[in-house]
Amino acid sequence: MPFSYKPLFKLLIDRDMKKTDLIPAIGMGPSTLAKFEKGGIISLDVLDRLCTYFDCQPNDILEHIKEGSSGVAKND
C-alpha cells in the first residue's frame, strides 16, 4: 500500500495511548484500525477526526510511500 501510518503510531506512543484507544476517542470502527495496521486507505473524514483530536496536520498522521521504494510493489 502507498501509505504508512508510522507517524500516527509514534504519536500514540508519545501520548501513551494504544491503537485501540482510537476507537472510542474518534468514533471509528475496528475495521478502520485494521486499515491503519495494513497501510490501507482511510477516508478523509477519519483523517479529519484524527487531526482534530490530536490538533495536528495530516503529515503528522500518515506518510506517502512511492511505489517501488521500501519494497512496495505495484500489482498490475
N, C-alpha and C positions, 0 to 999 in steps of 0.2 A: 504494500500500500504506500501511497505517496506522502503519508503524514506520520509524524511521530508526536506522541504526547508526553515525551520525556520532560519537557518544561513543566507540564501540569503535575507530573509525578514528583518532580523536585519541589514544586510549590507546596504540594501536600505534605511532604516531609518537613519542609521549613515551618509549616503551620501545625505540625504534629497531628495530622489527620490521616485517616485511612481512606483508600479509594471508595469503600462502601459508605463512608460518611457523606459523600457527594449525593447519594440517592435522596435522602431527606432534605439535605441542605439546599439543593436547587430544584427538587421535584422531578428528577429524571428517573427513568426505568432501569432495571438491571441489564436490559439489552444494550442500552447506551454505554453502560460501564464496560460491557464486553467489547464494544466497538473501540473504546479507548485502549484496551489491552491488546487488540489486534491491529491497531493503527488504522481503523476504519474511518469512514467519512461520517461526521456528525452534522446535524442541522445547524443553521445559523442561529436558530432560536436557542439551542443548547449552548452554543458558543457565547451568545449574548448573556445568558443567565450565569455562565461561569465568570465572564468578565465583570458583570455587575456584582456578583457575590465576592469575588476576590479583589475588586476595584483595580483591574489590570487591563492590559491590551491583549488582543488575540495572539500576538507573538510571545506572550508570557505563558500561553496555554499550549500552543502547538507549533510545530515547525514543518515546513515542506521539504521533502527529500526528493531530489531529482531522480528520475528513473535511470537506472544503470549505476548509481552510486550506492555505496554501502550495501551491496548485494541485492538491491531492489531490481527485479527483472520485469520486463513488460511481457505479458501473456497475450499473444495475438490469437 
